[in-house]
Amino acid sequence: MKIAVLSGSPKGKYSITLQSALYLQHHNPGDEFEIFHVGQKIRKYEDSAVMGEIIDALAAADVILFAYPVYTFLATYQMARFIELMKLHPKSKSLSGKFATQITTSKHFYDYTAHRYVQDNCADMGLKYITGLPADMDDLLLDSGIKQINDFYKRLRFCVENDMYEKRTTPKVKPVSFDYNSAIPATDKSADFRAVIVSDCEDNNSMLRSMIDAFVAAFPYNVDEFNLAEFKFSGGCLGCFKCAADGTCVYKDNFENVLRERILTGDAIIYATTIRDHSLGTKTKNFHDRQFCNGHRVMTHGKVVGYILDGEISKEHNLYDVIDSRSDVSNMFLGGVATNESRERSLTDASIATLAKTTAFALRGSITKPQSFFGVGGTKVFRDLIYLMQGIMKADHKYYKKHGVYDFPHKRYGFILKMKILGVLMRNKVISKKIGNRVNVEMMKPYTKAILRSPKG
Ligand SMILES: Cc1cc2nc3c(=O)[nH]c(=O)nc-3n(C[C@H](O)[C@H](O)[C@H](O)COP(=O)(O)O)c2cc1C
């Protein structure tokens, strides 16, 4: 087989993910591997001629292998930008019918959403997608990981030989286009709260601009907009970890100060964007990746988040999962997702007005909700990671200690002992019979008391 590897890590030859591709190359001398450092050299591919050349090389391969680290629920900004440029290029049509697969390394925090994102984009390009390898960053060092990567490659070969591939997971989506002029009247503004809209609105995006204006009109509190289209990022996150000790980024574009002083100070954060490539677009992706300067510290606890989306979000199941889980992990109340997908003015107005109303309601009432599996599971992955990496992730470690994120169950000696005693008693048939329904009755006691508790606050 001829494999074209699109290496999406900004770290180039120092990419951990790349080592998996190099492993496959080393152990399959009969196959031909060509490696493209698209993550490290992303600026080069902004040139259409250079992009045309790489597409020609991909067209000559049997399999396109996306090899990238998971960055904030999806691929790196650099990989995402490459995919965007690739899809926009007229030559991308020549790739239709080619096989594609992916290898990621990560700590498994939302690697499945990253995989679905790449899978959906492969489907858009008519590529025959074969299930990828979501590896842990240390898997290549383990016997189990070596078996898994070999199994992955065997399966890849088997699928190619038998022309077998996955069906697309997201239905085809179409851009939303209609004449939208909101009829929402402007409400008076109170300074009690402040929402920050993080948009990526280009001058020619009149649809998104009208949607943002409609939200501003409907929202009863102050609103600031931070337009990513106007901010000059020096580049995407480099994954250099230089920020791990004290949160200072190597770039001198002032992003971390803008983030901390202008955006994270808002009571609500509202993203406004056009859905592109099954994501919030590459500008918002860069915005999210660059927040790595705050490490794994949740800076938004108790705030409200909302989305103004130009596009068919109800078809974008994976993107919706990312939205939902991001708010859950960051302990934010999801005020809603407003959309124009109805392609009707009145329904779009209603959707935006609902977002504005719910956001205002949540702010006034300091509304909270428990984390679901998304947030609880994600936080545990981070908890274990930061504990192990405390030596370099000093700022995260300090924060986790202070905020009680280190909630390891193995220190709850009293509870563990209680359960051990109960276990011994329940395993004894005579005692168990005697206990009868007592366990249920005892368990209910604190809950019965809780029903009568008066609410605090
Ligand atoms: C900006 C940034 C975001 C990251 N986001 C995630 C994530 O969402 N989930 C995860 O499991 N790991 C995440 N990681 C960890 C990387 O995926 C992991 O270290 C990977 O193995 C690095 O691969 P590379 O050396 O090929 O770049 C992130 C790392 C960085 C720098």
The ligand as a Tripos MOL2 file, in Angstrom:
@<TRIPOS>MOLECULE
LIG
   31    33     1     0     0
SMALL
NO_CHARGES

@<TRIPOS>ATOM
      1 C1         -3.5110   22.8150   23.1340 C.3       1 LIG1
      2 C2         -3.6090   21.3820   23.5540 C.ar      1 LIG1
      3 C3         -4.8360   20.7900   23.6460 C.ar      1 LIG1
      4 C4         -4.9630   19.4590   24.0070 C.ar      1 LIG1
      5 N1         -6.2090   18.9220   24.0830 N.ar      1 LIG1
      6 C5         -6.3530   17.6190   24.4160 C.ar      1 LIG1
      7 C6         -7.6600   17.0350   24.4800 C.ar      1 LIG1
      8 O1         -8.6900   17.6740   24.2200 O.2       1 LIG1
      9 N2         -7.7430   15.7320   24.8260 N.ar      1 LIG1
     10 C7         -6.6380   14.9860   25.1610 C.ar      1 LIG1
     11 O2         -6.8090   13.8270   25.5180 O.2       1 LIG1
     12 N3         -5.3890   15.5120   25.0660 N.ar      1 LIG1
     13 C8         -5.2300   16.8100   24.6950 C.ar      1 LIG1
     14 N4         -3.9740   17.3370   24.5870 N.ar      1 LIG1
     15 C9         -2.7970   16.4430   24.7630 C.3       1 LIG1
     16 C10        -2.2660   15.9460   23.4030 C.3       1 LIG1
     17 O3         -3.2830   15.3750   22.6270 O.3       1 LIG1
     18 C11        -1.2020   14.8790   23.6220 C.3       1 LIG1
     19 O4         -0.1850   15.3830   24.4150 O.3       1 LIG1
     20 C12        -0.6380   14.3480   22.3100 C.3       1 LIG1
     21 O5         -0.0860   13.0780   22.5110 O.3       1 LIG1
     22 C13         0.4440   15.2350   21.7160 C.3       1 LIG1
     23 O6          0.8160   14.6830   20.4700 O.3       1 LIG1
     24 P1          1.9230   15.3140   19.5390 P.3       1 LIG1
     25 O7          3.2450   15.1470   20.2560 O.co2     1 LIG1
     26 O8          1.8480   14.4760   18.2930 O.co2     1 LIG1
     27 O9          1.6310   16.7350   19.2800 O.co2     1 LIG1
     28 C14        -3.8150   18.6690   24.2680 C.ar      1 LIG1
     29 C15        -2.5420   19.2790   24.1840 C.ar      1 LIG1
     30 C16        -2.4440   20.6090   23.8260 C.ar      1 LIG1
     31 C17        -1.0840   21.2420   23.7300 C.3       1 LIG1
@<TRIPOS>BOND
     1     1     2 1
     2     2     3 ar
     3     2    30 ar
     4     3     4 ar
     5     4     5 ar
     6     4    28 ar
     7     5     6 ar
     8     6     7 ar
     9     6    13 1
    10     7     8 2
    11     7     9 ar
    12     9    10 ar
    13    10    11 2
    14    10    12 ar
    15    12    13 ar
    16    13    14 ar
    17    14    15 1
    18    14    28 ar
    19    15    16 1
    20    16    17 1
    21    16    18 1
    22    18    19 1
    23    18    20 1
    24    20    21 1
    25    20    22 1
    26    22    23 1
    27    23    24 1
    28    24    25 2
    29    24    26 1
    30    24    27 1
    31    28    29 ar
    32    29    30 ar
    33    30    31 1
@<TRIPOS>SUBSTRUCTURE
     1 LIG1         1 GROUP 0 **** ****
